[in-house]
Amino acid sequence: MIEAKISSVRLVEVSAILAPDPSNPGFAPQTRPVSVYDQLHQPEGWPAPTDPRRKTSLYLEIGTTAGVTGRYGPIDQEAVAPLAEGMAASLLGQDALGGNFIWELLQRGNRHSRHGNRKIAISAVDNALWDLRGRLLGLPVWRLLGGAGRPNIPAYASTLGTFHGEGQVEETAARLLDEGYTAQKWFFGDGPGQGTEGMDRNVALVERTRGTVGDRSALMFDAFMSWDPAYARRWASRVEQLRPDWLEEPFPASAVESFAQLRATTSIPLAAGEHLYDRYDILPFLQRGLLSVLQVDPEWCGGVTDLLRMCAMAEPFGVSVIPHGHNIHAALHVVASQSPELCPRVEYLFLHEPERHYFEIDVPAPKGGIIALPTRSGFGIELDEGRIKESVDVIAIS
């Protein structure tokens, strides 16, 4: 029997100085919740850095008495304070194979653990422990979870940050199609605060993408919680005939009644979930049939452990689970462990994932629109020491 008690917890920040990339055009305009105030909207987007900048990433490492260490990252800055304020110390001496108990310990240990920064920290711990168990047993996490039916996983191309200027949408949509992606998601640049001209641009985005890819690609669209029901209904009535494959997060995450109103008036499928952080959050959406796709994120919703539970909840309702693509590692392994009917694909933010994992070796990435399953133990996260110029312990306890 394997004996492995948690003996150390380390949160390490790795960094390097990156030169400006002359090919980087910056970050395109995107409608955001704050865009309801037109003066706070960024109609030109955000410029690319013109000076060298410091690139940093955080990795959580959990050591054991068995001499094996689990790792997960990059993790969000929001996880640092809860880990430093006692969560990391509470792990010492725990059975590293007792993942469900540790999850319960962290979830029940603070009244505010259901949401927010504490849930992000719980997610980081949970994912690091799954990596640890994989390394202890010499298996990738997707095999620990029972996956064996698919050698690779389709990815959809998420175009966050892509500009919508003349010819740019068409060029990007055609290129993604040529690269083998059979689905792509686009992000709106406008909301109600930008008036009729903004609405026309949002309608044109659907027309331009559908006109480019025809029926050869699924097309999804993300409004990032920045619309209201009347605005969403007007948009839907103008584009319904172009068959969007889903409209994502048109309203604030908890606005169940707004989703219900829109669901009753359009045939366009609705998707949401990246900002639902708890099983109780997703339940009304499932019970009322409001979503076609659930997009909970294992970096934010409680890690692999709770994402698996949410998959089990969604399946009886006929709702697909395509995790939000904040980080490829945990999402890919969970999707690989489920049926293609329940979890048909993963999200891949093609402009952002390569830099997000800058300090890692052999990061999973699509080729021909599909991602081959990793074969290294755990999540297979290994750091490239040649790229790391500085490494600092943010937390180190034992």
SEBAFI-434013 format. One record per residue (C-alpha): residue in one letter; chain; z, y, x. Coordinates in nm, 4 decimals, padded with zeros to 6 digits. Each point is the difference from the previous one (the first is absolute). Layout:
BEGIN
NODE   r   c          z          y          x
NODE   a   A          Z          Y          X
...
***
This chain:
BEGIN
NODE   r   c          z          y          x
NODE   m   A    00.0000    00.0000    00.0000
NODE   i   A   -00.0912    00.3464    00.1264
NODE   e   A    00.2974    00.2255    00.0613
NODE   a   A   -00.0921    00.3657    00.0335
NODE   k   A    00.2523    00.2747   -00.0623
NODE   i   A   -00.1075    00.3617    00.0202
NODE   s   A    00.1352    00.1302    00.3293
NODE   s   A   -00.1766    00.3342    00.0448
NODE   v   A   -00.1936    00.2635   -00.1905
NODE   r   A   -00.2264    00.2412    00.1825
NODE   l   A   -00.2203    00.2761   -00.1358
NODE   v   A   -00.2353    00.1106    00.2741
NODE   e   A   -00.2297    00.3009    00.0033
NODE   v   A   -00.3088   -00.0395    00.2160
NODE   s   A   -00.2233    00.2943    00.0803
NODE   a   A   -00.3006    00.1268    00.1901
NODE   i   A   -00.1951    00.3239    00.0316
NODE   l   A   -00.3400   -00.0224   -00.1668
NODE   a   A   -00.2891    00.2282    00.0859
NODE   p   A   -00.1788    00.1684   -00.2897
NODE   d   A   -00.2824   -00.2064   -00.1467
NODE   p   A   -00.3162    00.2121   -00.0259
NODE   s   A   -00.1394   -00.2343   -00.2648
NODE   n   A    00.3002    00.0512   -00.2288
NODE   p   A   -00.0954    00.2424   -00.2807
NODE   g   A    00.3566    00.0306   -00.1294
NODE   f   A    00.1414   -00.1082   -00.3342
NODE   a   A   -00.1968    00.0686   -00.3159
NODE   p   A    00.1415    00.1876   -00.3003
NODE   q   A    00.1996   -00.2233   -00.2313
NODE   t   A    00.1596    00.0750   -00.3315
NODE   r   A    00.3760   -00.0494    00.0236
NODE   p   A    00.2877    00.0396   -00.2445
NODE   v   A    00.0585    00.3522    00.1327
NODE   s   A   -00.3657    00.0884   -00.0675
NODE   v   A    00.0969    00.0940   -00.3548
NODE   y   A    00.0800    00.3316    00.1693
NODE   d   A   -00.3394    00.1201    00.1137
NODE   q   A    00.1499    00.2163    00.2763
NODE   l   A    00.1539   -00.3130    00.1554
NODE   h   A   -00.3231   -00.2002   -00.0116
NODE   q   A   -00.1894   -00.0454    00.3280
NODE   p   A   -00.3663    00.0438   -00.1030
NODE   e   A   -00.1289   -00.0230    00.3568
NODE   g   A    00.2176   -00.2926    00.1032
NODE   w   A    00.1872   -00.0180    00.3288
NODE   p   A   -00.1650    00.0648    00.3377
NODE   a   A   -00.0064   -00.2532    00.2806
NODE   p   A    00.2300    00.0669    00.2985
NODE   t   A   -00.1682    00.2010    00.2738
NODE   d   A    00.2723   -00.0484    00.2594
NODE   p   A    00.1552   -00.3142    00.1484
NODE   r   A    00.2645   -00.1417   -00.2294
NODE   r   A    00.2877   -00.2413    00.0256
NODE   k   A   -00.0593   -00.3244   -00.1881
NODE   t   A    00.3186   -00.1880   -00.0931
NODE   s   A    00.0722   -00.3255   -00.1821
NODE   l   A    00.3250   -00.1690   -00.0995
NODE   y   A    00.0584   -00.3774    00.0250
NODE   l   A    00.3047   -00.1876   -00.1239
NODE   e   A    00.1110   -00.2953    00.2127
NODE   i   A    00.2656   -00.2501   -00.1091
NODE   g   A    00.1373   -00.2321    00.2686
NODE   t   A    00.1805   -00.3315   -00.0471
NODE   t   A    00.2329   -00.2400    00.1744
NODE   a   A   -00.2978   -00.2384    00.0172
NODE   g   A   -00.1688    00.2365    00.2447
NODE   v   A   -00.2819    00.0866   -00.2404
NODE   t   A   -00.0666    00.3552   -00.1172
NODE   g   A   -00.1802    00.1108   -00.3152
NODE   r   A   -00.2039    00.3186   -00.0108
NODE   y   A   -00.1545    00.2160   -00.2691
NODE   g   A   -00.1805    00.3311   -00.0056
NODE   p   A   -00.1087    00.2621    00.0138
NODE   i   A    00.2735    00.0919   -00.2454
NODE   d   A    00.0491    00.3329   -00.1719
NODE   q   A    00.2290    00.2709    00.1311
NODE   e   A    00.1840   -00.0102   -00.3321
NODE   a   A    00.1531   -00.3338    00.0997
NODE   v   A    00.1818    00.1398    00.3034
NODE   a   A    00.2982    00.1656   -00.1675
NODE   p   A    00.1056   -00.2968   -00.2197
NODE   l   A   -00.0312   -00.2371    00.2957
NODE   a   A    00.2010    00.2297    00.2247
NODE   e   A    00.2664    00.0701   -00.2612
NODE   g   A    00.1163   -00.3607   -00.0305
NODE   m   A   -00.2788   -00.2216   -00.1235
NODE   a   A   -00.0936   -00.1232    00.3478
NODE   a   A    00.3623   -00.0728    00.0936
NODE   s   A    00.0513   -00.2011   -00.3192
NODE   l   A   -00.2620   -00.2500    00.1190
NODE   l   A    00.1944   -00.1121    00.3067
NODE   g   A    00.1292   -00.3552   -00.0311
NODE   q   A   -00.2142   -00.0826   -00.3044
NODE   d   A   -00.2072   -00.3172   -00.0139
NODE   a   A   -00.3537    00.1122    00.0871
NODE   l   A   -00.1385   -00.2737   -00.2280
NODE   g   A    00.2012    00.1248   -00.2968
NODE   g   A   -00.2564    00.2533   -00.1058
NODE   n   A    00.0753    00.0041   -00.3718
NODE   f   A    00.3711    00.0471    00.0638
NODE   i   A   -00.0628    00.2820    00.2474
NODE   w   A   -00.2356    00.1663   -00.2478
NODE   e   A    00.2706   -00.0203   -00.2678
NODE   l   A    00.2628    00.1280    00.2428
NODE   l   A   -00.2070    00.3085    00.0762
NODE   q   A   -00.1199    00.0573   -00.3552
NODE   r   A    00.3455   -00.0336   -00.1560
NODE   g   A    00.1853    00.1716    00.2818
NODE   n   A   -00.0849    00.3522   -00.1125
NODE   r   A   -00.0524    00.1408   -00.3489
NODE   h   A   -00.3110    00.1883    00.1172
NODE   s   A   -00.1828   -00.2974    00.1497
NODE   r   A   -00.2455   -00.0448   -00.2873
NODE   h   A   -00.2253    00.2860    00.1123
NODE   g   A   -00.0622    00.2493    00.2752
NODE   n   A    00.0836   -00.0160    00.3662
NODE   r   A    00.2432   -00.2874   -00.0327
NODE   k   A   -00.2644   -00.2183   -00.1646
NODE   i   A   -00.2430    00.0873    00.2803
NODE   a   A    00.2647   -00.1076    00.2531
NODE   i   A    00.0678   -00.3232   -00.1916
NODE   s   A   -00.3742   -00.0682    00.0074
NODE   a   A   -00.0090    00.0423    00.3779
NODE   v   A    00.2922   -00.2386    00.0499
NODE   d   A   -00.1443   -00.2574   -00.2377
NODE   n   A   -00.3400    00.0054    00.1681
NODE   a   A    00.1526   -00.0249    00.3488
NODE   l   A    00.1986   -00.3029   -00.1156
NODE   w   A   -00.3153   -00.1681   -00.1317
NODE   d   A   -00.1600    00.0573    00.3389
NODE   l   A    00.3114   -00.1426    00.1660
NODE   r   A   -00.0095   -00.3146   -00.2119
NODE   g   A   -00.3667   -00.0467    00.0807
NODE   r   A    00.0719    00.0303    00.3710
NODE   l   A    00.2921   -00.2444   -00.0239
NODE   l   A   -00.2246   -00.2592   -00.1641
NODE   g   A   -00.3179    00.0819    00.1908
NODE   l   A   -00.1974    00.0821   -00.3143
NODE   p   A   -00.1732    00.3087   -00.1395
NODE   v   A    00.1772    00.1473   -00.3018
NODE   w   A   -00.2854   -00.0890   -00.2372
NODE   r   A    00.0620   -00.3679    00.0806
NODE   l   A    00.3748    00.0358   -00.0535
NODE   l   A   -00.0869    00.1336   -00.3460
NODE   g   A   -00.2139   -00.3040   -00.0798
NODE   g   A   -00.3423    00.1484    00.0530
NODE   a   A   -00.2756   -00.2363    00.1096
NODE   g   A   -00.2815    00.0443   -00.2491
NODE   r   A   -00.1917    00.2884    00.1608
NODE   p   A   -00.1033    00.0443    00.3655
NODE   n   A   -00.0670    00.3683   -00.0527
NODE   i   A    00.0720    00.2751   -00.2496
NODE   p   A   -00.2453    00.2541   -00.1457
NODE   a   A    00.0904    00.3633    00.0586
NODE   y   A   -00.0988    00.3032   -00.1959
NODE   a   A   -00.0812    00.3174    00.1896
NODE   s   A    00.2390    00.2815   -00.0830
NODE   t   A   -00.1604    00.3345    00.0861
NODE   l   A    00.3097    00.2199    00.0222
NODE   g   A   -00.0809    00.3065    00.2093
NODE   t   A   -00.3776   -00.0230   -00.0493
NODE   f   A   -00.1776    00.3275   -00.0726
NODE   h   A   -00.2163    00.0431   -00.3102
NODE   g   A   -00.2522    00.2548    00.1297
NODE   e   A   -00.3718   -00.0133   -00.0606
NODE   g   A   -00.1281   -00.3403    00.1053
NODE   q   A    00.3382   -00.1121    00.1369
NODE   v   A    00.1013   -00.2100   -00.2994
NODE   e   A   -00.3359   -00.1716   -00.0133
NODE   e   A   -00.0066   -00.0698    00.3735
NODE   t   A    00.3514   -00.1455    00.0026
NODE   a   A   -00.0486   -00.2103   -00.3142
NODE   a   A   -00.3263   -00.1460    00.1345
NODE   r   A    00.1523   -00.0696    00.3419
NODE   l   A    00.2981   -00.1828   -00.1482
NODE   l   A   -00.2375   -00.2098   -00.2087
NODE   d   A   -00.2045   -00.0844    00.3097
NODE   e   A    00.3189   -00.0966    00.1833
NODE   g   A    00.0660   -00.2702   -00.2577
NODE   y   A    00.2596    00.1596   -00.2268
NODE   t   A   -00.0485   -00.1035   -00.3620
NODE   a   A    00.2487    00.2579   -00.1293
NODE   q   A    00.0908    00.3547    00.0987
NODE   k   A    00.2526    00.2548   -00.1213
NODE   w   A   -00.0465    00.3754   -00.0083
NODE   f   A    00.2563    00.2778   -00.0301
NODE   f   A   -00.0400    00.2991   -00.2260
NODE   g   A    00.0138    00.3475    00.1485
NODE   d   A    00.0969    00.1815   -00.3192
NODE   g   A    00.2341   -00.0045   -00.2965
NODE   p   A    00.0806    00.2149   -00.3029
NODE   g   A    00.0930    00.2974    00.2168
NODE   q   A   -00.3566    00.0246    00.1269
NODE   g   A   -00.1505    00.0500   -00.3454
NODE   t   A   -00.3460   -00.0927   -00.1273
NODE   e   A   -00.1633    00.0199    00.3422
NODE   g   A    00.2499   -00.2523    00.1324
NODE   m   A   -00.0653   -00.2283   -00.2961
NODE   d   A   -00.3730    00.0196    00.0668
NODE   r   A    00.0593   -00.0998    00.3628
NODE   n   A    00.2156   -00.2949   -00.1094
NODE   v   A   -00.2715   -00.1179   -00.2383
NODE   a   A   -00.2668    00.0511    00.2666
NODE   l   A    00.1940   -00.2208    00.2420
NODE   v   A   -00.0411   -00.2936   -00.2380
NODE   e   A   -00.3661    00.0815   -00.0590
NODE   r   A   -00.0739    00.0294    00.3715
NODE   t   A    00.1725   -00.3200    00.1032
NODE   r   A   -00.1421   -00.2065   -00.2853
NODE   g   A   -00.3430    00.1444    00.0641
NODE   t   A    00.0263   -00.1144    00.3628
NODE   v   A    00.1420   -00.3517   -00.0356
NODE   g   A   -00.1322   -00.0942   -00.3441
NODE   d   A    00.1497   -00.3297   -00.1114
NODE   r   A    00.0397   -00.1310    00.3540
NODE   s   A    00.3540    00.1290    00.0425
NODE   a   A    00.3095    00.0520   -00.2078
NODE   l   A    00.1088    00.3637   -00.0143
NODE   m   A    00.3585    00.1145   -00.0449
NODE   f   A    00.1430    00.3524   -00.0193
NODE   d   A    00.3436    00.1389    00.0843
NODE   a   A    00.1544    00.3135   -00.1579
NODE   f   A    00.3354   -00.0189    00.1879
NODE   m   A    00.2317    00.0854   -00.2899
NODE   s   A   -00.1573    00.3446   -00.0447
NODE   w   A   -00.1610   -00.0121   -00.3479
NODE   d   A    00.1273    00.0292   -00.3559
NODE   p   A   -00.1069   -00.2139   -00.3002
NODE   a   A   -00.2408    00.2557   -00.1481
NODE   y   A   -00.1742    00.0519    00.3337
NODE   a   A   -00.0238   -00.3767    00.0612
NODE   r   A   -00.1491   -00.0577   -00.3459
NODE   r   A   -00.2668    00.2653    00.0581
NODE   w   A   -00.0943   -00.1489    00.3348
NODE   a   A   -00.0082   -00.3531   -00.1420
NODE   s   A   -00.2256    00.0988   -00.2897
NODE   r   A   -00.2534    00.1473    00.2432
NODE   v   A   -00.0143   -00.2933    00.2447
NODE   e   A    00.0768   -00.3080   -00.2088
NODE   q   A   -00.3677   -00.0984   -00.0124
NODE   l   A   -00.0034   -00.0096    00.3820
NODE   r   A    00.2527   -00.2864   -00.0071
NODE   p   A    00.2760    00.1033    00.2411
NODE   d   A    00.1862   -00.3157    00.0950
NODE   w   A    00.3317    00.1776   -00.0248
NODE   l   A    00.1687    00.3386   -00.0196
NODE   e   A    00.3077    00.0038    00.2219
NODE   e   A    00.3223    00.1918   -00.0549
NODE   p   A   -00.1290    00.2821   -00.2188
NODE   f   A    00.3604    00.0838   -00.0971
NODE   p   A    00.3452    00.0009    00.1607
NODE   a   A    00.1120   -00.3536    00.0734
NODE   s   A    00.2599   -00.0213   -00.2790
NODE   a   A   -00.2122    00.1652   -00.2721
NODE   v   A   -00.0300   -00.3151   -00.2098
NODE   e   A   -00.0962    00.1820   -00.3201
NODE   s   A   -00.2785    00.1918    00.1732
NODE   f   A   -00.1478   -00.3273    00.1241
NODE   a   A    00.0305   -00.1402   -00.3525
NODE   q   A   -00.1852    00.2962   -00.1505
NODE   l   A   -00.2873   -00.0339    00.2452
NODE   r   A   -00.0120   -00.3784   -00.0285
NODE   a   A   -00.0533    00.0381   -00.3763
NODE   t   A   -00.2983    00.2335    00.0384
NODE   t   A   -00.2131   -00.1425    00.2851
NODE   s   A   -00.1453   -00.3280    00.1169
NODE   i   A    00.0410    00.1030    00.3648
NODE   p   A    00.2608   -00.2284    00.1617
NODE   l   A    00.3161    00.1688    00.1264
NODE   a   A    00.1808   -00.0728    00.3258
NODE   a   A    00.3361    00.1124    00.1379
NODE   g   A    00.3031   -00.1242    00.1859
NODE   e   A    00.0250    00.1395    00.3513
NODE   h   A    00.2671    00.2412   -00.1266
NODE   l   A    00.1788   -00.2626   -00.2084
NODE   y   A    00.2732   -00.1345    00.2234
NODE   d   A    00.1880   -00.2452   -00.2172
NODE   r   A   -00.0636   -00.2985   -00.2276
NODE   y   A    00.1511    00.1919   -00.2894
NODE   d   A   -00.2511    00.2796    00.0628
NODE   i   A   -00.3025   -00.2250   -00.0456
NODE   l   A    00.1293   -00.1923   -00.3021
NODE   p   A   -00.0941    00.2520   -00.2753
NODE   f   A   -00.3499    00.0351    00.1450
NODE   l   A   -00.0444   -00.3778   -00.0170
NODE   q   A    00.1592   -00.0487   -00.3402
NODE   r   A   -00.2158    00.2692   -00.1601
NODE   g   A   -00.3245   -00.1068    00.1658
NODE   l   A   -00.0566    00.3389    00.1655
NODE   l   A   -00.1333   -00.1130    00.3380
NODE   s   A   -00.2835   -00.2214    00.1138
NODE   v   A    00.1069    00.0213    00.3649
NODE   l   A    00.3514    00.0271    00.1432
NODE   q   A    00.0159    00.1668    00.3426
NODE   v   A    00.3599   -00.0336    00.1164
NODE   d   A    00.0479    00.0545    00.3730
NODE   p   A    00.2066   -00.2386    00.2172
NODE   e   A    00.0935    00.2927    00.2261
NODE   w   A    00.1711    00.1740   -00.2933
NODE   c   A    00.0817   -00.2502   -00.2775
NODE   g   A    00.2422   -00.2273    00.1831
NODE   g   A   -00.2190   -00.1828    00.2489
NODE   v   A   -00.1715   -00.3356   -00.0227
NODE   t   A    00.2954   -00.1463   -00.1899
NODE   d   A   -00.0292    00.2281   -00.3004
NODE   l   A   -00.3787    00.0240    00.0106
NODE   l   A   -00.0083   -00.3770   -00.0553
NODE   r   A    00.2265    00.0400   -00.3026
NODE   m   A   -00.2245    00.2740   -00.1362
NODE   c   A   -00.3038   -00.2248    00.0417
NODE   a   A    00.1773   -00.2663   -00.2050
NODE   m   A    00.0756    00.2600   -00.2673
NODE   a   A   -00.3591    00.1267   -00.0174
NODE   e   A   -00.1746   -00.3367   -00.0220
NODE   p   A    00.1032   -00.0975   -00.3568
NODE   f   A   -00.1283    00.3373   -00.1217
NODE   g   A   -00.3424   -00.0498    00.1588
NODE   v   A    00.0485    00.2985    00.2300
NODE   s   A   -00.1440   -00.0125    00.3515
NODE   v   A    00.2151    00.1028    00.2949
NODE   i   A   -00.1789    00.1896    00.2770
NODE   p   A    00.2734    00.1526    00.2165
NODE   h   A   -00.0238    00.3609    00.1072
NODE   g   A   -00.1439    00.0121    00.3513
NODE   h   A    00.2610    00.2048    00.1826
NODE   n   A    00.0236   -00.2706    00.2686
NODE   i   A   -00.2275   -00.3020    00.0274
NODE   h   A    00.2498   -00.2584    00.1278
NODE   a   A    00.2319   -00.0951   -00.2872
NODE   a   A   -00.2601    00.0655   -00.2693
NODE   l   A   -00.2568   -00.2276    00.1652
NODE   h   A    00.2415   -00.2917    00.0434
NODE   v   A    00.1248    00.0166   -00.3586
NODE   v   A   -00.3515    00.0216   -00.1440
NODE   a   A   -00.1005   -00.3003    00.2124
NODE   s   A    00.2839   -00.2022   -00.1509
NODE   q   A   -00.1077    00.0581   -00.3611
NODE   s   A   -00.2998   -00.1109   -00.2041
NODE   p   A   -00.3174    00.2095    00.0187
NODE   e   A    00.0301    00.0499   -00.3742
NODE   l   A    00.3402    00.1668    00.0336
NODE   c   A   -00.0581    00.1757    00.3355
NODE   p   A   -00.3754    00.0332    00.0458
NODE   r   A   -00.0051    00.2411    00.2963
NODE   v   A    00.1883    00.2460    00.2180
NODE   e   A   -00.0389    00.3743    00.0437
NODE   y   A   -00.1222    00.1263    00.3362
NODE   l   A    00.0122    00.3724    00.0799
NODE   f   A   -00.2777   -00.0104    00.2538
NODE   l   A    00.0569    00.3541    00.1328
NODE   h   A    00.3743   -00.0451    00.0509
NODE   e   A    00.0939   -00.3605    00.0756
NODE   p   A   -00.1415   -00.0058    00.3556
NODE   e   A    00.2115    00.2967    00.1101
NODE   r   A    00.3013   -00.1139   -00.1992
NODE   h   A    00.0050   -00.3165    00.2120
NODE   y   A   -00.1018    00.1757    00.3209
NODE   f   A    00.2744   -00.1639    00.2069
NODE   e   A   -00.0747   -00.3572   -00.1134
NODE   i   A   -00.2219   -00.2804    00.1291
NODE   d   A   -00.2564   -00.1817   -00.2196
NODE   v   A    00.0880    00.1650   -00.3293
NODE   p   A   -00.1588   -00.1644   -00.3060
NODE   a   A   -00.3105    00.1950   -00.1019
NODE   p   A   -00.3027   -00.0715   -00.2189
NODE   k   A   -00.3242   -00.1348    00.1381
NODE   g   A   -00.2759   -00.0201   -00.2550
NODE   g   A    00.2499    00.1122   -00.2628
NODE   i   A    00.2420   -00.2896    00.0559
NODE   i   A    00.3107   -00.0463    00.2161
NODE   a   A    00.0573   -00.3276    00.1828
NODE   l   A    00.3556   -00.1238   -00.0375
NODE   p   A    00.2214    00.0479    00.3068
NODE   t   A    00.1066   -00.3117    00.1859
NODE   r   A    00.2884    00.1321    00.2119
NODE   s   A    00.3586   -00.0699   -00.1049
NODE   g   A    00.1624    00.2322   -00.2489
NODE   f   A   -00.2153    00.3044   -00.0672
NODE   g   A   -00.1361   -00.0204    00.3532
NODE   i   A    00.0975    00.3585    00.0827
NODE   e   A   -00.0219    00.0390    00.3772
NODE   l   A    00.0164    00.3364    00.1758
NODE   d   A   -00.2520    00.1132    00.2598
NODE   e   A    00.2186    00.1165    00.2873
NODE   g   A   -00.2979    00.1686    00.1619
NODE   r   A   -00.0215    00.2486   -00.2867
NODE   i   A    00.3717    00.0776   -00.0155
NODE   k   A    00.0941    00.2938    00.2224
NODE   e   A    00.3586    00.0319   -00.1224
NODE   s   A    00.2406   -00.2278   -00.1847
NODE   v   A    00.3310    00.1232   -00.1423
NODE   d   A    00.2686   -00.1884   -00.1902
NODE   v   A    00.0741    00.1866   -00.3212
NODE   i   A    00.2527   -00.2691   -00.0980
NODE   a   A    00.1368   -00.2730    00.2265
NODE   i   A    00.2990   -00.2043   -00.1147
NODE   s   A    00.1241   -00.3447    00.0946
***
